[in-house]
Amino acid sequence: MARQLFGTDGVRGRANSKPMTAEIAMRIGMAAGQVFNRGDHRHRVVVGKDTRLSGYMIEQAMTAGFLSVGMDVLLLGPVPTPAVGFLTRSMRADLGVMISASHNPYEDNGIKLFGPDGFKLSDKVEVDIEALVAESADIRLAAPRAIGRAKRLDDADGRYIEAVKASVGRHLDLTGLKIVVDCAHGAAYKVAPTVLWELGAEVIPIAVSPDGFNINAKCGSTYPRTLQESVVMHGADIGIALDGDADRVILVCEHGRVIDGDQMMATIANCWAKDGRLVGGGVVATVMSNLGLERYLDERQLRLVRAPVGDRYVLERMRSDGYNLGGEQSGHLIMIDHATTGDGLMASLQALSAMLKIRLPASEAFRAFEPVPQLLKNVRVSDANAALSAAAVTRAIADAEARLGKAGRILVRKSGTEPLIRVMAEGDDSELVRAVVDQIVEAIPRVKAAV
């Protein structure tokens, strides 16, 4: 069965439109509950969400679905995505759910599912759930006596805060550091400032007043300008920008310049390698990571393994090949020794630990390599598959690859979460890079392009 409901990061769409309706959310709850209803014990699912308005609707609909197939529900309220992975495992739950559309605006929402080990579900399990959603008559409802119960877990924030601090042990002391943290009016609006303050930092929190509509609105990791201005204005040592569900992070140095996931991975990997903590002899990144990162690691006899775009695919490669550090240029950093998914707050602490260890300001600590000129343009389309298979597009890609040759690389792919085609090229000649990207973008029919 082909996947139509689940994308690269769960189910996602515009709230109150298919597939993000209350009806489908309830059926997903029923289907996932049946798939994980194994054995004779009382079955348990933990459900977290971010701060967007539609989270109330999706949460209640999924809860009804789970209860109807005999699963007890623990409601976490607004918590980061990695907190759901952690609490699923910690609470010995059979399943975890995060209701979030990550970095998307409030109009969207999504559903991410975690297995009892705290890791996101495999493609195969998602296909099984999708089949039951499509054929809801195959779902077995619980007998009246076996219907589940729901209750709130009041200390979810506190449990996660302690787990985050434990990831760096007792050696990390942020006393003397002034840190601006942008929580994107999202799921980490309470926990992120608390963790940094408890570790001794002077904390300046911004975007910590969610109202259901302002999540990711001109703030957070996908809009770093607000953080850049705040860091410079307050004379801070560093800035931390999380996205709506806090599974990704972007840093800003003391001069207001953005530090992406590639630079963070380079600095952390080098620090871990020197300490003997880097497992696997390298890092797992994606096809989008800058060629400069690959060259930097190669100079230190470390490998860069590339996986398809999506933190789930990075994690799969890490688990199968035995690496403990991986991530994406966009700021999804996965430290498998400490978390089961990308964790923006844990990644921030590892980055701060490395910066303090090498005793350099953020502007130097996280300028490990000079990035190779790279350009990405997103092209909005109605049918990504049709656009990519168009003869004019395939010819343009082949011609662009020939022009760039071995001096760089080109990547053209459809987004797994939005109706976009992403066109990326990189190489030492920035003018040539721009030319080949524009050449491909212009060949894509019925589009509106935006950098």
Backbone torsions as a table, in degrees:
resi	resn	phi	psi	omega
1	MET	NA	129.4	178.9
2	ALA	-75.1	141.9	178.4
3	ARG	-75.3	125.0	176.2
4	GLN	-123.7	-28.5	-178.3
5	LEU	-85.9	-46.8	-177.6
6	PHE	-89.2	136.0	173.9
7	GLY	-104.7	-151.9	-178.1
8	THR	-74.2	-17.0	179.4
9	ASP	-140.4	60.2	178.4
10	GLY	82.1	-153.2	179.4
11	VAL	-101.2	135.8	-178.8
12	ARG	-148.8	147.2	177.5
13	GLY	176.3	-176.8	-179.8
14	ARG	-73.2	133.8	-176.5
15	ALA	-61.8	136.6	179.6
16	ASN	71.0	15.9	170.8
17	SER	-128.8	152.2	179.5
18	LYS	-58.9	135.2	5.8
19	PRO	-94.4	5.8	-175.0
20	MET	-94.5	56.3	174.0
21	THR	-104.6	163.8	178.2
22	ALA	-62.4	-38.3	-178.8
23	GLU	-62.5	-48.3	-178.9
24	ILE	-68.2	-37.7	177.7
25	ALA	-60.1	-42.0	178.2
26	MET	-63.5	-42.0	179.8
27	ARG	-66.8	-35.1	174.8
28	ILE	-63.0	-42.5	176.9
29	GLY	-60.5	-44.1	179.1
30	MET	-63.7	-46.2	-177.0
31	ALA	-66.7	-47.7	179.5
32	ALA	-63.9	-38.0	177.6
33	GLY	-61.3	-40.9	179.6
34	GLN	-68.5	-41.4	-179.4
35	VAL	-61.1	-35.9	-176.9
36	PHE	-100.8	11.0	176.6
37	ASN	-87.4	83.6	-173.3
38	ARG	-122.0	128.7	177.9
39	GLY	90.9	-178.6	-174.6
40	ASP	-100.0	-0.9	-178.0
41	HIS	-76.5	165.9	172.7
42	ARG	-69.6	125.5	-176.0
43	HIS	-89.9	146.0	-171.2
44	ARG	-135.4	139.2	174.8
45	VAL	-130.6	138.4	174.2
46	VAL	-103.1	138.9	-175.5
47	VAL	-128.2	117.6	175.0
48	GLY	-114.2	171.2	179.7
49	LYS	-156.5	166.3	170.9
50	ASP	-95.5	-154.2	-168.6
51	THR	-105.4	7.3	-177.8
52	ARG	-73.5	151.3	-173.0
53	LEU	-54.8	-43.6	-175.1
54	SER	-68.9	-8.8	178.0
55	GLY	-60.1	-34.1	178.0
56	TYR	-60.8	-46.8	-177.6
57	MET	-64.7	-47.7	-177.5
58	ILE	-66.5	-40.5	179.4
59	GLU	-59.8	-47.1	-178.1
60	GLN	-68.5	-38.0	179.9
61	ALA	-66.0	-44.6	179.4
62	MET	-66.8	-38.7	177.8
63	THR	-58.4	-44.8	178.2
64	ALA	-59.9	-41.0	178.5
65	GLY	-62.2	-46.7	-179.8
66	PHE	-63.3	-45.6	-179.0
67	LEU	-60.9	-36.1	-175.0
68	SER	-68.6	-20.9	177.9
69	VAL	-105.9	13.7	171.4
70	GLY	91.2	18.5	178.1
71	MET	-100.1	135.7	171.7
72	ASP	-78.1	145.4	-175.1
73	VAL	-119.9	129.5	172.3
74	LEU	-107.8	115.3	-177.5
75	LEU	-91.4	122.1	-174.8
76	LEU	-92.8	-19.9	-171.9
77	GLY	75.4	-163.4	-179.3
78	PRO	-69.3	115.7	176.5
79	VAL	-144.9	155.8	176.0
80	PRO	-62.8	153.9	176.1
81	THR	-52.9	-47.1	-180.0
82	PRO	-62.3	-24.1	176.2
83	ALA	-66.1	-33.7	177.5
84	VAL	-66.5	-44.9	176.5
85	GLY	-58.7	-44.9	179.7
86	PHE	-63.6	-46.6	-175.6
87	LEU	-73.8	-28.2	174.7
88	THR	-58.5	-45.9	-179.7
89	ARG	-73.9	-42.8	-177.1
90	SER	-64.6	-37.6	-177.5
91	MET	-87.0	6.0	-178.1
92	ARG	55.1	38.0	-179.8
93	ALA	-79.7	158.4	177.4
94	ASP	-84.0	-19.8	-173.2
95	LEU	-160.2	149.0	174.3
96	GLY	-127.4	147.3	-179.9
97	VAL	-132.4	131.7	169.3
98	MET	-116.9	124.9	178.8
99	ILE	-99.6	104.9	-174.7
100	SER	-168.1	149.0	169.2
101	ALA	-110.4	26.4	171.0
102	SER	56.8	-115.8	-174.8
103	HIS	-89.2	-0.6	-178.9
104	ASN	-71.8	163.0	178.3
105	PRO	-69.8	171.3	-172.4
106	TYR	-62.4	-25.3	-177.8
107	GLU	-63.7	-23.3	-180.0
108	ASP	-96.0	161.4	169.4
109	ASN	-152.6	172.0	-176.8
110	GLY	-157.1	170.0	179.9
111	ILE	-132.6	121.5	175.4
112	LYS	-114.9	136.5	-177.0
113	LEU	-116.0	141.2	179.9
114	PHE	-123.3	140.6	176.0
115	GLY	-80.6	177.8	-177.2
116	PRO	-63.3	-18.3	176.6
117	ASP	-84.3	-1.2	179.3
118	GLY	87.4	-2.2	179.2
119	PHE	-95.1	153.0	176.5
120	LYS	-62.1	152.6	-175.1
121	LEU	-68.6	152.2	176.3
122	SER	-74.2	163.9	176.8
123	ASP	-57.7	-39.1	-177.1
124	LYS	-62.8	-45.1	-179.2
125	VAL	-66.8	-38.9	177.3
126	GLU	-62.0	-37.9	176.7
127	VAL	-62.9	-41.3	178.1
128	ASP	-61.3	-42.7	179.3
129	ILE	-66.3	-42.8	-179.2
130	GLU	-61.4	-37.8	179.3
131	ALA	-63.3	-39.3	178.6
132	LEU	-71.2	-33.9	176.4
133	VAL	-63.3	-39.9	-179.7
134	ALA	-70.5	-33.4	-178.9
135	GLU	-118.9	70.5	-173.2
136	SER	-65.0	-15.5	177.3
137	ALA	-66.0	-19.1	179.4
138	ASP	-82.8	-5.3	-179.0
139	ILE	-81.3	131.1	-178.7
140	ARG	-93.7	114.4	177.9
141	LEU	-77.3	147.4	-179.3
142	ALA	-72.2	151.1	172.4
143	ALA	-65.2	155.0	-177.3
144	PRO	-49.3	-39.5	-178.3
145	ARG	-72.2	-20.1	-174.2
146	ALA	-101.1	2.0	178.0
147	ILE	-58.7	142.7	-175.3
148	GLY	-75.7	169.3	176.2
149	ARG	-115.9	154.2	177.9
150	ALA	-126.3	140.8	174.6
151	LYS	-153.6	161.7	179.5
152	ARG	-87.2	141.9	172.1
153	LEU	-98.9	102.5	-168.8
154	ASP	-71.4	-24.7	-174.9
155	ASP	-106.0	26.8	-179.0
156	ALA	-59.8	-44.2	179.6
157	ASP	-58.1	-47.7	-177.4
158	GLY	-63.4	-40.0	178.5
159	ARG	-61.9	-44.0	-179.0
160	TYR	-68.8	-40.5	178.5
161	ILE	-56.5	-45.0	179.8
162	GLU	-65.4	-36.2	177.8
163	ALA	-65.7	-40.0	179.1
164	VAL	-64.1	-45.9	179.3
165	LYS	-65.1	-35.5	179.4
166	ALA	-65.9	-23.3	-178.6
167	SER	-66.9	-20.0	177.2
168	VAL	-113.2	2.8	179.0
169	GLY	67.3	-160.7	-176.8
170	ARG	-96.2	2.2	-174.5
171	HIS	-83.2	-18.8	-175.2
172	LEU	-84.0	115.9	178.8
173	ASP	-122.2	114.8	-177.3
174	LEU	-94.8	12.5	178.6
175	THR	-56.7	131.7	179.7
176	GLY	95.9	-12.7	178.4
177	LEU	-93.5	134.3	172.4
178	LYS	-101.8	120.7	-173.2
179	ILE	-126.0	127.2	170.4
180	VAL	-94.7	129.2	179.4
181	VAL	-122.3	122.6	179.8
182	ASP	-101.0	112.8	-174.5
183	CYS	-97.4	8.1	173.4
184	ALA	58.9	23.1	-174.5
185	HIS	51.3	34.7	-172.2
186	GLY	-115.7	-154.5	-168.8
187	ALA	-66.0	-22.7	-176.7
188	ALA	-99.1	16.9	-173.3
189	TYR	-62.8	-22.9	175.5
190	LYS	-97.8	-46.7	-168.3
191	VAL	-73.9	-35.9	-175.5
192	ALA	-64.8	-52.7	177.2
193	PRO	-59.9	-35.5	-178.9
194	THR	-64.3	-47.2	-179.5
195	VAL	-59.6	-47.5	-177.7
196	LEU	-64.6	-39.7	178.7
197	TRP	-66.7	-42.9	-179.1
198	GLU	-65.0	-25.0	177.3
199	LEU	-87.7	3.0	170.2
200	GLY	106.7	-3.4	-176.3
201	ALA	-75.5	154.8	165.5
202	GLU	-84.5	115.1	-169.4
203	VAL	-108.3	130.6	173.2
204	ILE	-115.3	98.5	-177.8
205	PRO	-84.8	137.6	173.6
206	ILE	-131.4	159.3	-177.9
207	ALA	54.2	53.5	-179.1
208	VAL	-123.7	29.0	-179.8
209	SER	-128.3	69.0	-177.3
210	PRO	-65.9	141.1	177.1
211	ASP	-127.7	12.2	-178.7
212	GLY	93.6	-20.2	-176.2
213	PHE	-117.8	-20.9	-169.2
214	ASN	-97.9	7.6	178.8
215	ILE	-59.2	128.8	179.3
216	ASN	64.7	8.8	-176.6
217	ALA	-82.3	105.0	-178.9
218	LYS	51.7	42.9	177.9
219	CYS	-162.5	175.3	176.7
220	GLY	81.8	-175.7	-171.1
221	SER	-66.9	-22.2	179.1
222	THR	-92.1	-2.2	176.4
223	TYR	-140.6	73.5	-172.1
224	PRO	-75.0	-6.0	-175.5
225	ARG	-57.0	-41.7	-180.0
226	THR	-60.2	-43.6	178.8
227	LEU	-67.1	-41.9	-180.0
228	GLN	-57.1	-46.1	-179.7
229	GLU	-64.9	-39.1	-178.6
230	SER	-68.7	-39.6	179.4
231	VAL	-61.4	-46.5	-179.6
232	VAL	-66.6	-44.6	-177.8
233	MET	-60.6	-41.0	-176.9
234	HIS	-89.8	-3.2	-177.4
235	GLY	62.1	39.2	-176.9
236	ALA	-78.3	158.7	178.0
237	ASP	-78.3	-28.6	-177.5
238	ILE	-165.6	156.0	174.7
239	GLY	-122.9	147.1	-179.5
240	ILE	-125.3	123.4	178.1
241	ALA	-118.0	118.5	176.0
242	LEU	-98.6	163.9	173.2
243	ASP	-97.6	-173.3	-171.3
244	GLY	-58.4	-33.1	178.9
245	ASP	-111.7	8.0	170.6
246	ALA	62.3	28.8	173.6
247	ASP	-97.9	0.5	174.6
248	ARG	-135.9	159.8	-177.0
249	VAL	-147.7	143.8	170.4
250	ILE	-125.8	138.9	178.1
251	LEU	-103.2	160.0	174.5
252	VAL	-131.4	130.3	-177.9
253	CYS	-77.6	177.0	-175.1
254	GLU	-64.7	-19.7	177.9
255	HIS	-92.2	0.3	178.3
256	GLY	90.7	12.8	179.7
257	ARG	-92.3	143.8	-176.5
258	VAL	-76.8	140.4	175.8
259	ILE	-117.8	116.4	-175.3
260	ASP	-92.1	-178.5	-176.7
261	GLY	-63.8	-32.3	178.7
262	ASP	-62.7	-45.3	-179.9
263	GLN	-67.0	-37.5	177.1
264	MET	-64.3	-44.1	179.1
265	MET	-61.5	-39.8	-179.7
266	ALA	-61.3	-48.6	-177.5
267	THR	-66.8	-44.7	-179.7
268	ILE	-66.0	-43.2	-179.7
269	ALA	-60.9	-42.9	-179.9
270	ASN	-64.2	-41.5	178.9
271	CYS	-64.8	-46.7	179.4
272	TRP	-64.3	-38.5	179.9
273	ALA	-63.2	-41.9	178.6
274	LYS	-65.1	-31.7	180.0
275	ASP	-86.7	-3.2	-177.2
276	GLY	74.5	22.3	-177.1
277	ARG	-102.5	-9.6	-176.7
278	LEU	-84.3	112.9	-176.3
279	VAL	-93.0	136.4	178.1
280	GLY	96.8	-9.8	177.6
281	GLY	73.1	25.6	179.4
282	GLY	175.4	-161.6	-174.1
283	VAL	-134.5	143.9	172.8
284	VAL	-100.6	121.7	176.3
285	ALA	-124.9	-160.4	179.9
286	THR	-120.4	176.5	178.8
287	VAL	-65.3	-11.7	179.5
288	MET	-89.0	-14.7	-176.8
289	SER	-65.4	146.5	-172.5
290	ASN	-67.1	143.7	177.8
291	LEU	-60.0	-27.4	177.7
292	GLY	-61.9	-35.6	176.9
293	LEU	-64.3	-43.5	179.4
294	GLU	-61.0	-43.5	179.7
295	ARG	-65.9	-40.3	179.5
296	TYR	-60.7	-47.4	-179.6
297	LEU	-66.9	-39.3	179.9
298	ASP	-60.8	-38.0	178.3
299	GLU	-63.0	-23.7	-179.7
300	ARG	-104.1	16.2	178.7
301	GLN	58.5	37.4	174.8
302	LEU	-115.3	149.3	-177.1
303	ARG	-94.9	148.9	166.5
304	LEU	-114.6	114.7	178.6
305	VAL	-100.9	127.5	-177.1
306	ARG	-101.1	133.1	176.6
307	ALA	-117.0	165.6	173.6
308	PRO	-59.3	160.1	180.0
309	VAL	-64.8	136.9	-178.5
310	GLY	125.4	127.4	-176.6
311	ASP	-63.0	-25.7	179.3
312	ARG	-65.6	-35.0	-179.2
313	TYR	-77.0	-32.7	172.1
314	VAL	-61.7	-46.0	-178.4
315	LEU	-64.7	-41.1	178.4
316	GLU	-59.2	-42.3	179.7
317	ARG	-68.4	-38.7	177.8
318	MET	-60.6	-45.3	-177.4
319	ARG	-69.7	-39.5	-176.4
320	SER	-73.9	-32.4	-174.7
321	ASP	-106.8	-1.9	172.7
322	GLY	81.3	40.5	175.0
323	TYR	-104.3	151.7	179.3
324	ASN	-115.7	4.2	176.9
325	LEU	-137.9	131.8	177.7
326	GLY	-162.7	173.9	178.3
327	GLY	166.0	-170.2	-177.9
328	GLU	-125.5	154.2	177.1
329	GLN	-56.8	-31.1	-178.3
330	SER	-69.9	-10.1	176.4
331	GLY	112.3	2.6	170.2
332	HIS	-74.9	107.6	176.2
333	LEU	-114.0	129.8	-176.7
334	ILE	-116.1	123.2	177.2
335	MET	-119.3	92.9	-166.4
336	ILE	-65.6	-18.0	175.5
337	ASP	-69.9	-20.4	-172.8
338	HIS	-121.6	-24.1	-174.2
339	ALA	-146.8	156.9	-177.9
340	THR	-96.8	-1.4	178.5
341	THR	-154.5	177.8	177.0
342	GLY	-58.5	137.4	-177.4
343	ASP	-137.8	104.1	-176.8
344	GLY	-63.4	-35.9	-177.9
345	LEU	-73.9	-44.2	176.5
346	MET	-62.8	-39.9	178.3
347	ALA	-62.9	-38.5	177.2
348	SER	-60.2	-43.4	-179.2
349	LEU	-66.8	-39.2	177.1
350	GLN	-64.8	-37.9	177.9
351	ALA	-66.7	-43.8	178.0
352	LEU	-62.9	-39.4	178.0
353	SER	-61.1	-43.6	178.8
354	ALA	-65.1	-41.6	-179.4
355	MET	-62.0	-43.7	179.5
356	LEU	-68.3	-33.8	-178.7
357	LYS	-67.1	-41.6	-177.7
358	ILE	-87.9	-3.9	172.5
359	ARG	56.2	48.4	176.2
360	LEU	-128.8	150.5	175.1
361	PRO	-66.7	163.1	-176.2
362	ALA	-56.3	-37.2	-177.8
363	SER	-61.8	-27.2	178.6
364	GLU	-100.0	-38.5	-177.8
365	ALA	-62.3	-33.3	-176.3
366	PHE	-112.1	29.4	168.7
367	ARG	-117.5	58.7	-174.5
368	ALA	-67.2	-33.0	-178.7
369	PHE	-143.4	159.4	175.4
370	GLU	-87.4	116.5	-176.6
371	PRO	-63.9	140.8	172.1
372	VAL	-72.4	136.3	178.9
373	PRO	-48.9	125.6	-175.9
374	GLN	-137.8	136.5	-179.7
375	LEU	-131.8	131.8	177.6
376	LEU	-125.1	129.5	172.7
377	LYS	-124.4	136.9	177.7
378	ASN	-101.4	131.9	-177.4
379	VAL	-119.5	118.3	-178.6
380	ARG	-81.3	129.8	-177.1
381	VAL	-136.2	162.1	176.7
382	SER	-86.0	-31.8	-179.0
383	ASP	-140.3	98.4	-175.6
384	ALA	-63.5	-41.1	-178.8
385	ASN	-62.6	-43.8	179.5
386	ALA	-65.2	-41.2	-179.9
387	ALA	-63.9	-42.3	-178.7
388	LEU	-68.2	-27.4	-178.4
389	SER	-90.6	-4.4	179.3
390	ALA	-61.7	139.0	-176.2
391	ALA	-59.0	-39.7	-179.0
392	ALA	-63.7	-35.9	-179.8
393	VAL	-71.7	-45.7	179.7
394	THR	-62.6	-37.1	176.9
395	ARG	-65.6	-42.2	-179.6
396	ALA	-63.5	-39.4	178.7
397	ILE	-65.2	-46.0	-179.7
398	ALA	-61.2	-42.1	180.0
399	ASP	-66.6	-41.0	179.6
400	ALA	-64.4	-39.6	177.9
401	GLU	-63.9	-38.4	178.5
402	ALA	-66.6	-39.9	179.6
403	ARG	-65.4	-40.7	-177.6
404	LEU	-76.9	-35.6	178.0
405	GLY	58.9	-139.8	-178.7
406	LYS	-86.6	3.7	-177.8
407	ALA	-82.9	-0.2	-180.0
408	GLY	-179.5	-158.0	-179.1
409	ARG	-151.9	157.6	-179.4
410	ILE	-125.4	141.0	176.4
411	LEU	-136.9	121.6	177.0
412	VAL	-123.1	122.0	-175.9
413	ARG	-151.1	160.2	174.4
414	LYS	-90.1	147.7	177.0
415	SER	-69.9	145.7	176.5
416	GLY	-88.1	-6.6	-175.0
417	THR	-125.8	-13.6	-177.3
418	GLU	-140.2	159.5	178.8
419	PRO	-77.8	66.2	-175.6
420	LEU	-130.5	151.0	163.7
421	ILE	-108.5	129.9	-179.0
422	ARG	-103.4	124.4	-179.3
423	VAL	-113.8	115.6	-178.0
424	MET	-127.5	140.0	171.7
425	ALA	-142.2	151.3	175.1
426	GLU	-146.6	152.6	179.8
427	GLY	176.5	169.9	-176.5
428	ASP	-70.9	-21.7	179.8
429	ASP	-99.0	101.9	-174.4
430	SER	-65.2	-34.8	179.4
431	GLU	-66.7	-39.7	178.2
432	LEU	-67.6	-38.8	177.5
433	VAL	-59.0	-47.9	179.2
434	ARG	-62.0	-40.0	-177.5
435	ALA	-64.2	-42.9	-176.8
436	VAL	-73.0	-33.3	176.4
437	VAL	-64.9	-46.8	179.8
438	ASP	-62.2	-36.6	179.1
439	GLN	-60.1	-43.0	-179.6
440	ILE	-72.9	-43.8	-179.3
441	VAL	-58.5	-42.4	-177.9
442	GLU	-66.6	-22.6	-178.5
443	ALA	-84.2	-14.4	-177.7
444	ILE	-79.3	123.1	-174.0
445	PRO	-77.4	153.3	172.3
446	ARG	50.4	57.8	-176.4
447	VAL	-130.3	162.8	167.2
448	LYS	-127.1	114.8	-173.0
449	ALA	-92.9	145.5	176.0
450	ALA	-147.9	136.3	178.1
451	VAL	-71.5	NA	NA
